[in-house]
Amino acid sequence: MSETVKEIWEPHAPAGAGGLRPLGAEGPALRANGTASIRTLADGVVEVSTEGPGQVRIEWRVPCVDATALWTPEPRGTGWLPAAWSAPRRTRLAAGAPIAALVGTGDVALCAFAAERPDVLAGAGVVEETGEFRFWAQAEGRLTVRIDTSGRHFARCLADLTAWWGSGRTVDIPDAARLPAYSTWYSMHQDVTPERIETQAALGKELGLDVIIVDDGWMTADRTRGYAHCGDWEPVSLPDTAEHVRRVHDLGVRYLLWYALPFIGKDSAAHRKLGRHALADEPKLGAIVADPRYPEVRDFLADRLARAVEEWGMDGLKVDFVDRFAHADPPAAGPEADCADLDEGVERLLAAIRRRVTAAQPEAMVEYRQPYVSPGLWPYVTMIRATDCPLGGQENRQRTVDLRLAAGPVPVHSDMLMWHPAEPPEQIACHLIDVLFAVPQISVDLAAQRPEQREALAFWLGVFRTHLDTLQRGELRPARPDLGYPMVTALGGETVAVARYAALPVDASGTGWRTFLVANADADPDVRLVGGSGTAVATVQDARGRTVRRGEVELERAEPIPVPRGGLLTLRRG
């Protein structure tokens, strides 16, 4: 093995982790440096730990047989097999998550792994010389990884790994974090006013949107984008802020406010105060990234953000750009810093913000965004949103499903859904079906929607709410990550929900379900059910929720059931 390893071309090989030695164990061919140990947890599941001075590394290989994709939670991170010489992934508290899975035919995990600490350098790829797939993970001083070669569905392996992450972590999620939300970003961008916000909140409530998230623009009269005006966080565009928030609350709508946490704009008074504590300069954005290793920076930012909840009565925060804190080579901390480690400074800042807002409002919500999805952040967040992909339905689907597989107990929100004014209701329904297993955020001018567009939106938001437990808390079984998930299934109690994005047969087997949903986002209307038995009452609704057929079907001999694009098939049996 050692001779083969020497032959691998590694232009991105990290320094400082040599001296790998074979470890005796069944399963993957393991090597490590430092003082290493192996613990068998279950059939095909092992935990490997090592520690020592400097960089420690664990490496293993599996035969790359019947492999289809490498799954990771990064945006556009799934759907191919990288080469072993590809650049490794660096995960930190503020960026990424140390988890991956080599997926094979039938959606089984040929090998899945996770590291217990957030700051890991990890590589994965095909060894051209041998046809094997090699994984490795490296960290400073100590490292523990769990490796799963049990051959189960890759989503089940990932669920076990995220459950391991969650052991001992306190994650407090208010119910409102799972309810459909309205966002002002795509619909208004920076042009926010109390009147516009209240209008959309009122219209959204009628449709089933219980939360409004007010994005950029509230803290400045400038409408040219950029972040030069961040930092002071004064409600320039929201006069009489507390009274405005009260009016939104009177509608029965909760209110979150956006903050670009790391940015101190160069046109702000805060820059004169904190500019000397710059982690990095962002000249194209007109701002610096503040360094959270300094108590003065953390105290200032925590005060600014907590004010929204403490003084104005908001229900939470949308905390943006946390990943900008993830610098590979931060400057040395100065004498006024109280910690040298950047991740420690970030965690202290996020903990202070969470502590302040929940003290003022125990049900306060805090939204983070891909790519800062580390389990180390779970105690400080109540929802994670897919990163921006305007009008990218397939991208939104893949990102929300990927996030679901890595987010453990934290609700996953879609990127905001927007569409052209001429969008037909069928396509609006497809946008919603694309994010059926997440919390939808809507960002269009609701006052400008035609009646049929509003009907599609109201119908599908009702589906999200009625079947929330199955869609968000059920066991998720996405199919074919290499093809961008052409079908996704969730199983929860006596309900099964399937989203069909391609003309594929739907497995209706099993005796435990009483309600079986098939959301059709494909142009082919013929839904073919396979594997079922007995009879069920079938109801077909179109994209606007109108019933187009109803009748009893024999599942064993069922002919294809026509379901319009953007429509819903509901099977019920006693």
Number of C-alpha atoms within 10 A of each C-alpha: 8 10 7 10 11 9 11 14 14 12 9 12 13 14 7 12 18 13 11 16 15 15 19 12 12 10 17 20 16 22 21 26 20 23 12 20 14 17 12 14 12 10 11 16 18 21 18 20 21 20 20 15 10 13 19 26 31 27 22 20 20 19 17 21 12 12 20 22 23 24 24 21 26 21 19 14 15 23 18 18 19 16 15 22 18 16 17 18 16 19 22 25 26 26 23 25 29 28 25 27 27 28 30 23 14 15 22 25 28 26 28 26 24 24 26 20 20 24 23 24 18 23 23 26 24 21 22 14 11 12 13 17 24 21 23 21 25 24 22 17 14 19 24 22 22 21 25 28 22 19 19 17 18 29 24 17 24 24 18 14 24 20 15 16 21 18 8 8 13 10 16 17 20 15 11 17 23 24 21 25 29 28 25 26 21 17 20 19 16 22 18 23 17 18 11 13 21 19 14 23 30 20 15 25 18 12 20 20 26 22 26 28 25 24 24 23 27 23 21 22 14 15 12 8 13 14 24 22 25 28 28 18 21 16 15 15 18 20 13 12 18 16 14 19 22 17 16 23 18 11 16 15 23 24 26 26 22 23 23 19 24 27 30 31 26 21 16 18 15 19 23 12 13 18 21 11 21 21 24 18 15 18 12 9 14 17 26 26 21 27 27 29 26 22 17 16 23 21 14 16 27 20 15 17 24 23 18 24 23 17 11 16 21 26 28 26 28 24 20 19 20 22 20 19 25 21 15 9 8 15 13 11 17 12 9 11 18 15 17 16 14 26 21 14 22 22 19 17 24 22 16 18 23 23 16 20 25 18 14 17 16 13 18 26 27 24 23 26 24 26 22 26 31 23 24 21 20 23 18 23 25 28 24 29 26 26 21 16 16 15 15 14 20 18 21 27 27 25 31 30 28 25 27 25 24 26 25 22 19 24 25 33 30 30 31 25 24 22 18 9 12 9 13 15 22 20 18 23 29 25 24 28 27 30 27 27 30 32 28 28 25 27 24 22 19 20 11 10 15 14 11 14 22 17 19 27 25 20 20 26 22 17 16 26 16 11 17 19 16 21 25 23 19 19 17 22 20 23 19 20 23 20 14 19 22 22 23 21 22 22 20 18 13 12 20 25 23 26 26 23 24 14 17 15 15 18 13 21 14 10 10 10 18 14 17 19 23 22 31 31 29 21 14 15 17 18 22 17 20 17 13 18 15 11 17 20 16 19 19 24 20 22 30 23 20 14 14 13 14 14 10 14 16 14 20 15 14 15 14 13 17 17 26 23 22 29 29 28 23 18 25 16 13 8
